[in-house]
Amino acid sequence: MLSFIHWNANPEIFHIGGLSVRWYGLLFASGLLIGYYIGEWMLKSEKVPQKWIESLFFYIIIATIVGARLGHVFFYGWDYYSQHPEEIIKVWHGGLASHGGALGIIIALWIHSRLITKRTVLWTLDRIAVPTALVGAFIRTGNLMNSEIYGIQTELPWGFIFERNGELVAKHPTQIYEALAYVISFIILMFLYKKTSAKNRPGLLLGAFFVLIFIARFFIEFIKEDQEAFEATMALNMGQWLSVPFVLIGALLIARAIKLPGKVFKNG
């Protein structure tokens, strides 16, 4: 008999009166905070003014929440939310889409670049891409604690039986697969930032982020259960279709950056 992992984690850390503190919220906030300190360290090493860093963090928080929520609303649940628009603002009920979050951050940082730094948006995005990969790993761990966004049935010994959802068979823990892919992406991006001339090649770090994150997302989607019923009739699901443009844009950014003059690797 195959032995699987029986998963029945309580998504709530504690509940007092009307206040509920959930693992997802804690991990989301922790990821953003750690991402902030990593980004702050990177920008301080480049002598960036502190007020830029603080305003940047504010822009990213708002853009992440609003973008991810609207991404879920428009990409995955428009049939429902078009009939229940009052539910759109109820983020605490769940429903965030990483592709929407990525678009939200890009728009917010374009605004930030125009109003605050007066530098190109690629300069900002290249630096923010590095810690963002790690933040994604925290968010996917939060999905695991919620017993959501998991994969199809598997007979692999590390399959999870998500008992809280009434599952009786093991499913791929795709939240863990994605979290690991994001951690590896963070390590690669940090190496490029510290050991190569990537930060001086506009678009290289951002392009690498897009390629690493969204290629991983594209292939993991093959073993992930559909998030919405309409995806059952699609050759590729919504997550895969939304990943393709990011991968293509990432490849173009990398190719453009590599053509710039100068050495790719630093001396020593």
C-alpha positions, 0 to 999 in steps of 0.5 A, a space after each residue: 500500500 502506498 503511503 502518502 502525506 495526509 494534510 489537514 492543516 488549519 488555515 487559521 493560526 488563532 481566532 478571537 471573537 471576530 478576529 481571525 489570523 490566518 497563515 496565508 495572511 501571515 506568510 503574505 505579509 512576511 514575504 513582503 516584509 522580507 522582500 522589502 529588507 532585501 530590496 532595501 539592502 540592494 538599493 542602499 548598496 547603490 546609494 539610493 535615497 531612503 525616501 525612494 525605498 520607502 515610497 517604492 515599498 508602499 507602491 508595491 504593496 498596493 499594486 500587489 493586492 489590487 493587481 492580484 485581486 483584479 487579475 482574479 476577477 477578470 481572468 478567472 471569475 468575471 462571470 461571477 463578479 460581473 453579477 456580484 460587483 460588491 464581492 470584488 473588494 472582499 479580498 479576505 474571501 480569497 481570490 488572487 492571481 499572480 499574473 494580475 499582481 505582476 501587471 499591477 506592479 509593472 504599472 505601479 513602478 512605471 508611475 513611481 519611476 515617472 513621479 519619484 526616481 525619474 529613472 527608467 522603469 526598467 532600472 526599478 523593475 530589474 531590482 524589484 524582480 530579485 526579492 519578488 521571486 522570494 515573495 512568491 515562494 511565501 505566497 505559495 506556502 500560504 496556498 499550501 496552508 489553505 489547502 488550495 491550488 493543488 494538483 491532479 491525482 498522483 501515486 508519487 510518495 510525496 503526494 498530499 491527501 488534502 483532507 480538509 477539502 474532503 479529498 480521498 486520493 493523493 494530489 500533487 502538492 503543486 504549491 510546494 513545486 512552485 515555491 521551490 521554483 521561486 526560491 531557485 529563481 531568487 538564488 539565480 537572480 541574486 547571483 546575477 545581481 551580485 556577480 555579474 553586470 546584470 544590474 547595469 544591463 537594463 531589462 536583464 534581471 527582469 527578463 530572467 525573472 519572467 523566464 524563470 518564474 513563468 516557464 516554471 508556472 507554465 509546466 507546473 500547470 500541466 499537473 494542476 487542477 483547473 481553478 475554474 470550470 471553463 478551463 476544462 475545455 481549453 487546450 492550455 489553461 488560463 494560467 498557461 495562456 497568461 504565462 506565455 506573453 511573460 516568457 516571450 517578453 522576458 526572452 526579448 529583454 534578455 536578448 536585448 540586454 546581452 547585446 549591450 557592450 561590456 563584460 557580462 561577468 565581473 572580474 574576480 
